[in-house]
Amino acid sequence: MIEMKKVNLSDVYELRQISIETFKDTFGDDNSKQDLEEMFENNYGIDQLKKEISDDKTDFEFIYVDNELAGYLKINIGEAQSEDMGSDYLEIERIYIRKNFKRRGLGSQFMSYAINAAKEADKNYIWLGVWENNTNAISFYQVKGFTPFSEHIFVVGSDKQRDILMKKPI
């Protein structure tokens, strides 16, 4: 059984734990321990996550498989977006799935959720940033109809990395 649940303030410690775990699993081999720790402190600190959960322009969703937390999604609109894209866009900032739950269609379920959220909010586009070396994610997004349109820098600790920005019309 697969189900989604909106993340609330009471879930902040669980959100922090899965955020760190899934980021480490995905990018840990490509970053220094020091850069990862700095990024976790800045991006996944309890106060930072509480602020983001409380923002009405941000939505976090957990996904469970047989009552076990399998991943999470973060979407943003308006000023909560990581880049100023204006009012026509919804951003998918994070889709992270735990290793044991990959290749089960959970990313596609998150994508459907984000598309529906964009439609409900009268957005014309969905966009996201993906690390240029994350070929699996880039392929996934291309299959879902996303195309590159720009780039930006994503900082992990002191390491500046290039993200490809991709978008999809709704």
Beta strands, then each sheet from edge to edge (+ up, - down):
strand 1: 2-6
strand 2: 58-65
strand 3: 68-77
strand 4: 89-97
strand 5: 125-131
strand 6: 147-156
strand 7: 159-169
sheet 1: 1+ 2- 3+ 4- 5- 7+ 6-
end
